[in-house]
Amino acid sequence: MGLAYALQEWPYERGDQQVMTTRVLIIDDDAGMRESLKDLLSLEEFECEVADTGKKGLAMFQLHKPQLVVLDAQLPDVSGFQVCQMMKKDPLLRRTPIVMVSGRFTEPQDRVQGLELGADDFFTKPFDPVLFVARIKNLIRTVAQEKVVTH
């Protein structure tokens, strides 16, 4: 089994070659942040879906089965911490990496809580986009390697 299968990538055409993309779900109530994250990740060939509430994000998580979720900790309907906890309880999708993001006034205990609930990483806004992308790629690569080893 190859790495492409393990990533469950989406094929698309670019010119005369088929390219594989990785699905990322971005859940953030700030439209500017959603678009910035989508633009940043799209530059890296990620296929991005976006949601502006926790409930929409949970529905899209089930529907699209992304390889990674970027999740705002502070959402208007359901806290990002609760969304993270619900996602990690799904037996089919609980191994999906979750990167939580939060505003600049995040307390250290908020970061710890996110990690204890299953988030794989936690960034405080504003953050270094180069480091953010590198961490996302690393999480996706790690999960893909685990899938190859276990199959």
C-alpha positions as a printed NumPy array, in Angstrom:
array([[  0.   ,   0.   ,   0.   ],
       [  1.413,   3.369,  -0.951],
       [  1.561,   6.625,   0.924],
       [ -1.078,   8.157,  -1.369],
       [ -3.598,   5.497,  -0.298],
       [ -2.756,   6.031,   3.346],
       [ -3.418,   9.757,   3.   ],
       [ -6.779,   9.132,   1.277],
       [ -5.949,  11.942,  -1.099],
       [ -8.217,  13.435,  -3.723],
       [ -6.934,  13.188,  -7.287],
       [ -7.313,  16.128,  -9.627],
       [ -5.943,  16.984, -13.049],
       [ -3.228,  19.571, -13.662],
       [ -2.427,  19.776, -17.331],
       [ -1.552,  16.283, -18.477],
       [ -0.786,  14.818, -15.055],
       [ -2.912,  13.689, -12.154],
       [ -2.021,  15.332,  -8.814],
       [ -3.04 ,  14.087,  -5.38 ],
       [ -4.271,  16.591,  -2.799],
       [ -4.809,  16.325,   0.914],
       [ -8.079,  17.473,   2.499],
       [ -8.007,  19.999,   5.327],
       [-11.068,  21.266,   7.176],
       [-10.768,  24.792,   8.602],
       [-13.28 ,  25.687,  11.339],
       [-13.081,  29.342,  12.386],
       [-15.768,  31.975,  12.92 ],
       [-13.488,  34.806,  11.733],
       [-14.002,  35.109,   7.959],
       [-10.646,  36.826,   7.485],
       [ -8.791,  34.103,   9.35 ],
       [-10.663,  31.357,   7.452],
       [ -9.7  ,  32.876,   4.12 ],
       [ -6.101,  33.522,   5.205],
       [ -5.695,  29.92 ,   6.354],
       [ -7.356,  28.621,   3.187],
       [ -5.085,  30.763,   0.996],
       [ -1.979,  29.698,   2.929],
       [ -2.788,  25.988,   2.767],
       [ -3.969,  26.143,  -0.846],
       [ -0.528,  27.456,  -1.809],
       [  0.806,  24.172,  -0.43 ],
       [ -1.607,  22.138,  -2.618],
       [ -4.041,  21.328,   0.214],
       [ -7.731,  21.008,  -0.681],
       [ -9.513,  23.143,   1.922],
       [-13.089,  23.086,   3.146],
       [-14.261,  25.757,   5.58 ],
       [-16.913,  26.081,   8.286],
       [-17.794,  29.065,  10.46 ],
       [-19.397,  27.26 ,  13.418],
       [-18.688,  24.178,  15.46 ],
       [-21.892,  22.448,  14.367],
       [-21.173,  23.027,  10.676],
       [-17.607,  21.879,  11.246],
       [-18.73 ,  18.629,  12.864],
       [-21.096,  17.932,   9.963],
       [-18.351,  18.637,   7.415],
       [-15.933,  16.467,   9.392],
       [-18.289,  13.509,   8.995],
       [-19.061,  14.283,   5.353],
       [-15.601,  15.091,   3.968],
       [-13.405,  12.976,   6.283],
       [-10.419,  15.341,   6.078],
       [ -6.828,  14.31 ,   6.736],
       [ -6.432,  17.246,   9.148],
       [ -8.603,  19.803,  10.955],
       [ -7.629,  23.373,  11.837],
       [ -9.966,  24.317,  14.677],
       [-10.513,  27.669,  16.364],
       [-10.834,  27.278,  20.132],
       [-13.426,  30.055,  20.399],
       [-16.474,  29.427,  18.231],
       [-19.891,  31.116,  18.579],
       [-22.075,  28.035,  19.043],
       [-19.957,  25.24 ,  20.518],
       [-16.475,  25.751,  21.944],
       [-13.592,  24.432,  19.88 ],
       [-12.626,  22.333,  22.9  ],
       [-15.99 ,  20.549,  22.773],
       [-15.714,  20.094,  19.003],
       [-12.242,  18.58 ,  19.431],
       [-13.534,  16.203,  22.085],
       [-16.459,  15.114,  19.874],
       [-14.193,  14.547,  16.878],
       [-11.823,  12.406,  18.925],
       [-14.729,  10.221,  20.067],
       [-15.597,   9.206,  16.485],
       [-14.17 ,   5.67 ,  16.174],
       [-13.56 ,   5.981,  12.422],
       [-12.047,   9.45 ,  12.407],
       [-10.454,   9.896,  15.841],
       [ -6.941,   9.571,  14.425],
       [ -7.456,  12.661,  12.287],
       [ -4.952,  15.284,  13.501],
       [ -6.443,  18.461,  14.944],
       [ -4.51 ,  21.717,  15.122],
       [ -6.221,  24.189,  17.412],
       [ -5.761,  27.938,  17.024],
       [ -6.819,  30.705,  19.371],
       [ -6.566,  34.445,  19.932],
       [ -3.546,  36.209,  21.3  ],
       [ -4.865,  36.329,  24.874],
       [ -4.98 ,  32.558,  25.263],
       [ -4.043,  31.338,  28.716],
       [ -1.488,  28.512,  29.061],
       [ -4.157,  26.31 ,  30.65 ],
       [ -6.278,  26.691,  27.483],
       [ -3.449,  25.248,  25.416],
       [ -3.014,  22.395,  27.891],
       [ -6.767,  21.713,  27.875],
       [ -6.804,  21.525,  24.07 ],
       [ -3.908,  19.088,  24.017],
       [ -5.443,  16.964,  26.796],
       [ -8.718,  16.745,  24.833],
       [ -6.883,  15.344,  21.842],
       [ -5.567,  18.276,  19.817],
       [ -2.267,  17.387,  18.199],
       [ -0.943,  20.941,  18.214],
       [ -2.037,  24.39 ,  19.407],
       [ -1.116,  27.769,  17.925],
       [ -1.811,  31.219,  19.339],
       [ -2.754,  33.899,  16.785],
       [ -0.869,  35.514,  15.235],
       [  1.545,  32.718,  14.376],
       [  4.408,  32.09 ,  11.982],
       [  2.837,  30.75 ,   8.772],
       [  5.989,  28.858,   7.76 ],
       [  6.092,  26.986,  11.077],
       [  2.32 ,  26.404,  10.917],
       [  2.539,  24.765,   7.48 ],
       [  5.591,  22.728,   8.492],
       [  3.783,  21.356,  11.557],
       [  0.701,  20.499,   9.478],
       [  2.789,  18.654,   6.905],
       [  4.571,  16.8  ,   9.687],
       [  1.293,  15.707,  11.318],
       [ -0.108,  14.48 ,   8.004],
       [  3.104,  12.624,   7.195],
       [  3.173,  10.986,  10.64 ],
       [ -0.426,   9.756,  10.377],
       [  0.19 ,   8.469,   6.842],
       [  3.265,   6.54 ,   7.982],
       [  1.289,   5.022,  10.869],
       [ -1.413,   3.873,   8.439],
       [  1.164,   2.262,   6.159],
       [  2.768,   0.441,   9.105],
       [ -0.549,  -0.828,  10.493],
       [ -1.832,  -2.103,   7.127]])
